[in-house]
């Protein structure tokens, strides 16, 4: 992300991929808009953000445990 931001000459710094838990993450509305306009052209990105529910099975080999996790998209624009 930082490399792309630099290539696009954006006033943007990322310390992790989510932008959530590590400070400082700095961005401007313009930088986010530019990156979003690039992302929406990607088929994989669109498939992910348009998924309403996703179920995955995770396992812990050490203890022989398996469980299912269900993620629900909270984007109300998806209906």
KACOR-V318131 format. One record per run of one state. SS is the DSSP state (alpha for helix, beta for strand, coil for the rest). FROM is the first residue (numbers start at 0). LEN is the number of residues. Records with the same first field share a line. If there is no record, write none. Layout:
# KACOR-V318131
SS=FROM-LEN  FROM-LEN
This chain:
# KACOR-V318131
coil=0-1  7-5  13-12  26-2  39-3  49-3  60-4  72-3  78-1
alpha=1-6  28-11  42-7  75-3
beta=12-1  25-1  52-8  64-8
